[in-house]
Amino acid sequence: MLDQHIILGIHVTDRAHHATDVQEILTEYGCTIKTRIGLHDVGPEHCSPTGLLLLEFIGSEADSEMLCERLRGVEGVETKKMVFNHP
């Protein structure tokens, strides 16, 4: 059983130019990402230039910090982290 749940929020601006860099980093951490949800506006003639990813991270809190730091190194990427501790 996990001692904590770590949820990462990743906001990507200018997806067309930065999504590949973000995906490359996420692939490196693929074994520590349990759940990934991608959110962006899309329609028949519109695809949002920004996007939001939500990750359920199962690695250590230190590993999640390393992932966030790597992602922040990509232009136009902002990260937020929530940690829920289990008693």
Helices and strands as residue ranges (DSSP letters): E 4-12, H 15-28, G 30-32, E 33-39, E 42-43, E 46-47, E 51-57, H 61-72, E 77-85
